[in-house]
């Protein structure tokens, strides 16, 4: 079957499915759309505090809707701009960061909390100390693990958070780190309400801090029904964006075809993660918009290097050489991604164009396997994500393709999957042989790939899915943070790339484009290059 015929059939069946679903839908969101935005999301968040989870679903539902950060990224320029901190300065030795805070910034007023004061330095200290200080009264609440911060070693990097006065804070570091400001602008570095937390602690219900959120963001939390919907209302006292829609509703719709059907019938204004087989359908409709940008992400196949025989670099290289990444890209991404040779995509200043790749060579793969006593009786698992992600829109299909390739070199593959929260919990426990997963950058600094994905510290935090610890690699990427000039840092990252290419703890597969689909009466909706969707400035044409 030719690629043209295959594409035509995929498009035809996708269109039939969409129209069938559209005919079955009720217009329950029609009235709500007049006064707000309805977003068809792909799943339920695990929490309403993005400090606790690196999942894109959680970030989308919380970070930019409910909260603000000291610093922000401008989605147009990717530059760091003021947030709750109106200005900042850095000491000459790079060890003290001083932040001047905004005044008269209001926290949300809800039926479960009525603030008695504005945001101030105490909230900054509380929000940072919660995750960095193991003795903090909220550190262990909600079984918190703070994966993003711990994968980067930010808990040990920050020596102290000092209140100078009510609207000035100093953060003291143990060593210079050129990525520090960027990390303060990520989706996870949100500011919580110390007053709300203290009230909950007095009521002996501290876990509500993460379940019934209070922030300073453009929307306040109203109601959540798992696997059904999340309701938000406009934060009337929002300091930044005065023209916020009255309501925001997340219509939780796991099926991609059903999300598209709801978009077409007007039940939803915006949808998450349109399937690649549906993109042409969206493009062909005059009342829909498909926005597209290169993605700062990587989809990869990681080996659990804490298990034999995956602790052997030659075995890992053999497995990498057994698969044809070009064919996998065509079948899974439908031309919406480029082949990855390393962790960093071409849109990053640290991208290395001449990085060598493990080329498709099943004959050599079989020879390497035989050399390492891996015979035809060998079986292994490939864990496939049960959810769609930009970096891997169909992990199950990818697993099936890899299964076929490995069968050709004498390896039997069992494909494993679970419900998403269970999948992630088991994955962190190290039960997998290998896993198809990926990473989307939270800021534009290349360190945001190198440390979370493969550093020794990221094993404990759970973002290092390969469970690979290489002291030389850690030394190189940590040294890169001591320099400000990109030329020196890029040279060090090339050294790190060479170590990864030699040891092969994971196989980079794709850097995917990011897509956002919405109705043409929605304005000011930008693709956030660094993660979560933002509805604070989104408007509706009347």
N, C-alpha and C positions, 0 to 999 in steps of 0.2 A: 504494500500500500504506500503510495507516495505521500510526502509531507503535505502537499496541497490538499489531497483527498482527506487525509487525517484531520487537518485544520478545519476543513469544510464540515466534516461530520461532527467534530467537537462543537463547533459554533451552532450547527443545526439543532443538536440535541440539547444544548444549553438554552437556546431560544425557546424550544418546545417546553422545556421544564419551567422556564420563567413565565411564559404565558399561561401554562396550566395553573401554576401557583397564584399568579395574579388574578385569575378568574375566581379563585377560592377565597380571596381575602375580603375582610370587612374593612370599612373605612373608619375604624375606631379612633384614629389619631387625627382625623380631619379638623375637628374644632381646636385641638391643642396646637396644631401647626400654625393657626392664625396668630397666636400670642407667643409662640416659642419655637424651639428647634427640637426635632425628634431625630435621634441618632440610633441607627440600627447597629449595635455592637455585636461582637462575635461570641462573647462569653461573660461569665460572672466574675467580678473581682474577688480576690482572696481576702482583701482588707481594704479599708479606706485610708490607709496610711502608707504611702509609697516608700517610706523608710524601711518597711518590713519585707518588701518583695520587689524583684526585678522584672516580674511579668509585665508585658506590654498591656495586657487587659486591665491589670490593676492600675498602672500608670495612667492609662487613658481615662479611667473612671474617676481619678482623684487628683492627680498632681496639679494640672493647670486649671481645673474647674474649682477646686476647693481651697487651694493654697497659693502662696507666693513664696519666693526665695529671696535671699539677700541680693543676689545677682540674677540676671536673666540673659538668655541668648536672643538677639534680634533674629527672627526667622528669615529676614531678607538678606542680611549681611553676614550672619553667623557670628557677629562680634558680641563680646560681653558688654552688657549695658546695665545701668542701675536698676535695682528692684526695690526691695524693702530697705536696702542701703542706698542712700542718695549719692554717696561718694565713698572712695576708699584710697588708702595709700599703703605702700609697702616699704618697710625699712631697707636700708642699703644692703644689709646682710641677708635679706630675704626671709627673715625669721619672725617678723611681727607684721601682721596685717591689721590695720585700723579701719573700722567701718563707721561712718556717720549714718545714723538711722533716720528714716522719715518720721515725721510727727503726725499725729491725728489720723493714724491708720486704724480703721475699725475692724474688730473681729465680728464674726457672724452672731446675730441675735436669733435664737431659735426657741421653740417650746422647752427644750431641755437645757438651754444655757443662755443667760443674759449677762453679757460682759459688763464689768463696772469700770473698765479703763481701756485706753488705747494700747495698741502694740508698743512694746518698748524693749530695752536691752535684756530684761529678765526672760523674755520669750526666746530670744536668740540663744541665751545660755542654756535654757531648759532643752531646747530642740537639739542642740549639738551634744550636750552632756548626756542626754538620754541614751544615745547610741554609743558614745565613746567611753563612758564611765560605767564599768561593770557594777559599781556600788550604788548607782543612781536608783532611786525607788521605782522608776518606770523601765529600767533597762530590760528586765526579764518578763515584763507584762506582754501578754499575747504570744508567749513562746517566741519572742522576737529574736532574730539572728542577724539582722541588718546586713544582708549579703553584699550590697554595693559598697558600703563603707569599709567593710572588713576585707573584701577582695582587693582593695587598693591600699590597705594598711593605714587608712586615715585615722583610726583610733590611736595608733602609736605615733603618727605624724604630729597630731595636735597635742601639745604639752599642756595648754591651759586656755580657757576662755575667760577673759577678764572684763568686768563691767567698769568702765571709766566713769560713766554717769548714765542717766536714764536713756540717752540716745547716742551713746558711743560705746563701741565694744572693740577690744583687741583680741585677736587669735594668735597665740604664740605657737610656733612650730619647732620641732626638734631638729629639723634640717630643711634646707631650701627645697622647694618643689615647684617646678615651673608649670605644673598642671593644676595647682591648688585652686586658683580662681575659677577655672573651668569646672572643677568638681563642685564648687559651691553654687554653680548655675544649673546643675543637672536636675532632672525630674525628682530625684530622691532627697535633695537638700532642702526640704520644705521647712517652714516655720510654724510651730504649733503654739497653742495658748497655754502658758504656764498656769494662769488663773483657773482655766477649765480643768486642767490636770489636777491641781490641788483640790478643787471641789470634789472631783471624782474620787480621789484618794481618801478624802474625809468621809465619803459615802460608802467606802469599801467597794467601789465598782470601777477600778482603774482601767479595765479592759475596754470600757465604753469610749475611751479616747480614740481608739482605732476603729470602732464600730459605728459610733455616732459622732462624726467628725465636726470640728470647729476650726476654721482657718480665716484668712483674710482675703481669699480669692473672690472671683466675680460671681460665683454661685454658692449657695448654702444648701446643705443636705436636708431633704424632706423625708424620703421614704425609700426603702430597698426591699424588694421581694426577689430572693435568689432565683436565678434562671428565668425571671420574668421582666422586671424593669427596675430602673433607678430613677427617682424624681428629685430634681433640684429646682430651687427658686432663685430669682435674682437677689443678689446682695445689694440692698438699696444704698448702703453706705460705702460701696467699693471705691477705693481711693484712685484707681487708675483709669478704668473704663466706665464712663457714666452711662453710655448707651448700651446696656446689656439687656438681652431679651428677657421677658418675664419668666419664662419657664424653659427648662432643659430636661428632656427625658431620654434615657437610654432604654431602648427597646431591645432586650437581649435575644438575639436571633442567631443561633449557631450555624444554620444552613446558609451558605453563600447564595444559593439560588433564591431562597426565600427573602434574603436581604435585598437582592436586586429586584425581586418582584414588588416588594414594599416600596422601594424607591420609585419604581415605574408607576405604581398606582397612587403615589402621593402619601402613603402612610408614613414614610420616612423622608426626611430632608437630606440626610447624609448617611452613608453606609461605610462600615469598616471593611478592609481587606477584600475588595472585589476579586473574584477568581480570574486567573489569567485567560481562561477560556471565555469569559464574559466581557472582556474589555472592548471588543469590537461592537458588541451589542450596545454598550453604553455610548460609544463614540457615534453611533448611527442615529441616536435619538436627539432631536433638537432641544428638548426640555431638560437634558441631562448634561453635566459637565464632568470630564475626566481630566484631573490634574495629574501631572507626572514629573518626578524629579529623580536624579540619580540618588541611590541610597548609600548611607554610611552604615553598611552592614556586611555580614558574611554568614553564609550558610555552610555548615561543615559536618563531617563525619568524624567523631571523636572516639578513640579507643581507650578503654579503661586500663591505663598502664600499671595499675596496682595489681592486676591479675595476669597470671601466665596464660597463654604465651604472649599476651599483648604488652608485656613488660620488655619484650625483645624488639629493638628498632628494626631489625631485618624482617621480622614477621609483619610489622606495621607497614613497612615499605612494600612488601609483597602484596598486601591487601590493597594498598593504594594503587599499585601498578595493574591490578586485576580489573579495574573499572575504567570505563570510557566516560570521562566527565562531559565531553562535548555532546554525546548522545543523551546523557542524563539531563543536561540543560535544555535541550530541544524538547524533550518529552515532558518535563516538569514545569519549566518556566515560560514556554511558548515565546521565546525571543525577548523576554522582558528582564534578562539578567546577562551578565558577562561572566566568563569563566574566571574563577579565582585561582591564583597561584600562591597567595599568601593571605595573611589576616587582613591587610589594609587595602581598601578599595582605591581606585584611581582618583577619586575626588579628594583624597587626603594628601597633604603636602609631604607625608612620609612614604608615599607609594613608591615601590621599587619595580620599575618596568622590566628589568632584566632578571628578575628572580626565577630561578630554575624550578620546574615542576616535575612531579613524578608522572612521566608519560605512560600512556596505555600500552602495556607490554605483557599480555597474559603468559607468554612462554617464559619470560624471565621471572614473572611472579611465581609460576609453578616451580621453577628451579630453586628460588629462594625458600619457598615453603618446604620443599624436599630436603634442602640443606639443613633446615632447622627442625627436621623430624615432624613436620606437619603433613600427615597423610590423608588419604581419602576418607578415613573414618572420623575426621575432625568436624565438629559442629560448633557453631557460634551463634550468639543472638545479636540482632540489630534492633535496637529500640527506636520506634518511629513516633514522633509527636502526634497526638490525636487532634491537634488544633492547627489551623492555618496561620502562618506567619509570613510577613513580607520576605524574609530571608529563606523561607522554605514553605511554599504554598501547598505542597502535597508530600509530606514525609513518607506516607504509606506507599505511594507510587514509587518514590525514590528508593525505598527499601526493597520493593519488589524487583526493581531494575538491578540493584546491587546484588540481590539474591541470585538473579540469573547469571550475572557476571562471575560471581564466586563459585557457582556450580560448575562453570567451565574450567576452573582450576582445582576442582575436587573438594570444595568446601560446602558443607550443608549449612544453610542459614535458617534460623527460626526468627520470624518477625514478631516483636513484642510491643504491645501498647496497652495503656490503661487510661482511665479517666484522668484529665489533665492535672488536677491537684495531687492525685495519687501517683501519677507518672513522675512528677517533679520530686515528690517526697522520696520515692524509691530510688530515683536517679541520684539524689544527694547522698543516699545511703550507700551508693556504690554497687548496687545489685546488677548493673548492666555490664555486658561485654563491650558493646559499642553503642553509639547513639547518634541519630541524625537530628541536629538541632542547630542553633545559630545565635547571633548576637547583633543587636542594633546599637550603634554608638549613642551615648548620652551627651556627648559634647564633641567638639571638633579636634580635640587633642588625641594624637595616635596612642598615647598611653591608655586611653579608654578601651583599646583593644588588647594591648599587650599584657597588662596586669590582670584585668578581670578574667581573661580567657586561659592564661597559662602560668601565672605566677604561683609560687608555693603557697602564699597566703590565701589564694583564691580556692584552694582545695577545701579548706575548712569552711569558707563562706558559701561554697556550693556552686560558684560560677565556673570553676575549672572542671569541666566535665570529663577531661582526660585524666584527671588526678595525677598529673605529671608535675614533678618538681625537679628542676634543674638549677643548681646554685649558680652556675655560670650565666645562664639566661637571666636569672633574677638580678645578678650583679650588673649586667649590661643595661637592662631596662631601668634599673634604679639610678645608675650613673647618668642616664639620659635626662633624668629629671633635675639634675643639678646644673644644667645649662639652659640658657635662654635662647641662644641662637639656633635656628632650625637646621643649619648646615651640620653642626656638630651632632645634634640630636638625630638627624636623619642617618648619619654615618653609623651611629650606635645602633639604631634600629635595623640597619642592614646586617649588622653582626648578629643581632637577635634573630633576624629572618633566616640567616645561614644555619644557626643552631636548630631552629624549628624544622627547616628543610632536611637537615641531617638526621634528626631524631624522629620526626614524623609522628608526634603524639596525636595529631589530627590531620584530616585531609580537607583543606579548603576547597569548596565546590563552586560557590557562586556569590557574586555581589549583585543583588536584585535592585531594580528600580522600585520606587515607592509610588503608589497610586492613591488618589482620593477621589471618590465619586460622590456627586451631590446634585441636587436639582438647581436649575439655573436662576431661581429666585433667591438663592443663598449667596451672600457676598462676604468678602473679607476672610474667607476660610483658606488659610495657607497650610501647605504641608510643612510640618515642623521637622527640620532636618535632623534634630536630635531627640526624637522619641515621641512623647505623648501628644495627642491631639489637643488643640486649644479652641475653646468656644467663647472666650471672654470678649472678643471683639467682633464676633460673627453676627451678621444682621440679616434680616429678611426684607425683600422688596415687597411693598404692599400694592 
